[in-house]
Amino acid sequence: MNQGTRQDLTLYHYWRSSSSWRVRWGLKIKGVSWHDVPVNLLADAQKSPDYLKVNPVGFVPAVEIHGRCFGESLAILEWLEETHPTPPLLPKDPLDRMEVRQLMFQIACNTQPVQNLSVMRMHSPDKDEQHKWARHWITAGLAGYETLLEHGHPGKFSFGDHVTMADLCLVPQIYNARRFNVDVAKWPLLDAIGLRCMELPECKAAHPDKQPGAQLLA
């Protein structure tokens, strides 16, 4: 169990899943500890009968809290914000919150889902074609994020000078972009934000390479 606030929480996750990373990072920021249960997507562990009892739709991450199980990373982060409000991951003003959520959804709804492993496999069995597909949608998604930043209120981070849920969504997507050889430097605002985030201890601790058994699960 990680160090932090005592919490009856079990996290089911895959080390390289961007949705899992954003939840791990949020938990680290809030100082919430958890019981760790890796789910190997490459071995289709998310489709096993035992895991489907946790999350019937078969996605990661999922959390078990006081005997109740829930999926969807953004729903988990919203719960985390409501139950552990300090430090905040959303601004106070409703319009500012909407700006942050627009950035979140640009990644979590418009970018990340269409380059998931299951989608790429459905698109084509050919690895080169899968990577071409991923690069296309990552490029479109990050270009859109950069445009939103240009018209928004970025500071050191995606909104102002404090980490928000938008950054929790952005940084894992930047990691995926580099995996698929997308040149993130073409978007200077988000690239700089990503580099700043990667210097934060909570982000580093949530990084895929820092997860137990990461190399065994590759």
C-alpha positions in Angstrom: 0.0 0.0 0.0 1.2 3.5 -0.8 1.8 6.1 1.9 -0.9 8.7 2.5 -4.4 9.2 3.9 -5.9 5.9 5.1 -8.5 4.9 2.6 -10.4 1.6 2.0 -9.7 1.7 -1.7 -8.5 -0.9 -4.2 -7.2 0.3 -7.6 -7.4 -2.1 -10.5 -5.2 -0.7 -13.3 -2.8 -1.5 -16.1 0.7 0.1 -15.8 0.7 1.8 -19.3 -3.0 2.7 -19.5 -3.3 6.5 -19.7 -6.6 6.4 -17.9 -5.0 4.5 -15.1 -2.1 6.9 -14.9 -4.4 9.9 -14.5 -6.2 8.2 -11.5 -2.9 7.1 -9.9 -1.6 10.7 -10.2 -4.8 12.1 -8.7 -4.6 9.8 -5.8 -1.0 10.7 -5.2 -1.8 14.5 -5.3 -4.6 13.9 -2.7 -2.4 11.8 -0.5 -4.8 8.8 -0.7 -3.4 5.3 -0.4 -4.7 2.3 -2.2 -4.4 -1.5 -2.5 -2.8 -2.2 -5.9 -4.2 -4.8 -8.3 -2.5 -4.9 -11.7 -4.7 -5.9 -14.7 -2.7 -7.2 -17.7 -4.5 -5.9 -20.8 -2.2 -7.7 -23.2 -3.3 -11.0 -21.6 -7.0 -9.9 -21.8 -7.2 -10.0 -18.0 -9.9 -7.3 -18.2 -12.2 -9.9 -19.9 -11.8 -12.5 -17.1 -14.9 -13.5 -15.1 -13.2 -12.3 -11.9 -12.5 -8.8 -13.3 -15.9 -8.5 -14.9 -17.3 -8.8 -11.4 -15.4 -5.6 -10.6 -16.1 -3.7 -13.8 -18.8 -5.3 -16.0 -17.8 -3.3 -19.0 -14.2 -4.6 -18.8 -12.2 -1.4 -18.8 -9.4 -0.1 -16.6 -9.1 1.6 -14.3 -11.6 0.6 -11.7 -11.9 1.2 -8.0 -13.4 -0.7 -5.1 -14.5 1.5 -2.2 -16.2 0.1 0.9 -17.3 -2.9 -1.1 -18.7 -1.0 -4.1 -17.0 -1.0 -7.5 -16.8 1.8 -10.1 -15.0 2.4 -13.4 -14.4 5.4 -15.6 -11.3 7.5 -14.7 -13.1 10.9 -14.8 -15.9 9.7 -12.5 -13.2 8.5 -10.1 -11.4 11.8 -10.2 -14.6 13.7 -9.6 -15.3 11.5 -6.6 -11.8 12.1 -5.4 -12.2 15.9 -5.7 -15.5 15.8 -3.8 -14.2 13.7 -1.0 -10.7 15.1 -0.8 -11.0 18.7 -1.8 -7.4 19.7 -0.8 -5.4 20.4 -2.8 -8.0 21.2 -5.5 -7.8 19.8 -9.0 -10.7 22.0 -10.3 -10.9 25.8 -9.9 -13.7 27.4 -7.9 -15.4 29.5 -10.5 -18.0 27.5 -12.6 -16.8 29.0 -15.9 -13.2 28.2 -15.0 -14.3 24.6 -14.2 -15.9 24.3 -17.5 -12.7 25.5 -19.2 -10.8 22.8 -17.4 -13.4 20.1 -18.2 -13.3 21.1 -21.9 -9.6 20.4 -21.9 -10.1 17.2 -20.0 -12.7 16.0 -22.5 -10.6 16.9 -25.5 -8.2 14.2 -24.3 -10.5 11.7 -22.5 -13.4 11.8 -25.0 -11.9 13.0 -28.3 -8.4 11.6 -28.4 -7.6 8.7 -26.0 -10.5 6.3 -26.7 -9.9 6.1 -30.5 -6.2 5.1 -30.1 -6.9 2.4 -27.4 -5.5 -1.0 -28.2 -8.9 -2.6 -28.7 -9.9 0.1 -31.2 -6.6 -0.2 -33.1 -7.0 -4.0 -33.3 -10.5 -3.5 -34.7 -9.3 -1.0 -37.2 -6.6 -3.4 -38.6 -4.6 -6.4 -37.6 -1.5 -4.9 -39.2 0.8 -3.2 -36.6 2.0 -0.5 -39.0 -1.6 0.4 -39.9 -2.5 0.5 -36.2 0.3 2.9 -35.5 -0.6 5.1 -38.4 -4.2 5.2 -37.1 -2.9 6.1 -33.6 -0.7 8.9 -34.9 -3.5 10.4 -36.9 -5.9 10.7 -33.9 -3.2 11.7 -31.4 -2.1 14.4 -33.7 -5.6 15.7 -34.2 -6.4 15.6 -30.5 -3.2 17.3 -29.4 -3.5 20.0 -32.1 -7.0 20.7 -30.7 -5.7 20.9 -27.2 -3.1 23.4 -28.2 -5.7 25.5 -29.9 -7.8 25.5 -26.7 -4.8 26.5 -24.7 -4.2 29.4 -27.1 -7.7 30.6 -26.5 -7.8 29.8 -22.8 -6.0 30.7 -19.6 -2.8 28.6 -19.4 0.0 29.4 -17.0 2.6 27.0 -15.8 0.0 24.4 -16.3 -3.1 23.9 -18.6 -5.2 26.3 -16.5 -3.2 28.8 -14.4 -0.3 27.9 -12.2 -1.7 24.9 -10.4 -2.2 21.3 -11.6 -5.8 20.5 -12.6 -7.6 17.5 -13.9 -6.8 18.8 -17.4 -3.1 18.1 -16.8 -3.9 14.7 -15.4 -5.4 13.9 -18.8 -2.8 15.6 -20.9 0.4 14.2 -19.7 -0.4 10.5 -20.2 -1.5 11.4 -23.7 1.8 13.1 -24.4 3.5 9.9 -23.2 1.4 7.9 -25.7 2.2 10.4 -28.4 5.9 9.8 -28.0 5.4 6.0 -27.9 3.9 6.4 -31.4 6.6 8.8 -32.6 4.4 11.9 -32.7 6.5 15.1 -32.5 5.0 16.8 -29.4 7.4 19.8 -29.8 5.2 21.1 -32.6 2.8 22.2 -29.9 4.9 24.5 -27.7 2.3 25.3 -25.0 1.3 21.7 -24.2 4.9 20.4 -24.6 6.1 22.9 -22.0 3.3 22.1 -19.6 4.0 18.4 -20.0 7.7 18.9 -19.2 6.8 20.9 -16.0 4.4 18.2 -14.9 7.0 15.5 -15.3 9.1 17.2 -12.7 6.4 16.9 -10.1 7.0 14.1 -7.6 3.4 12.9 -7.7 3.5 12.7 -11.5 6.7 10.8 -11.4 5.4 8.3 -8.8 2.3 7.6 -11.0 4.4 7.2 -14.2 4.0 3.8 -15.9 7.6 2.8 -15.4 7.3 3.2 -11.7 4.5 0.7 -11.3 5.2 -2.7 -9.7 5.9 -5.4 -12.2 5.7 -2.9 -15.1 8.3 -4.7 -17.2 6.7 -8.1 -16.5 3.3 -6.8 -17.7 4.8 -5.3 -21.0 
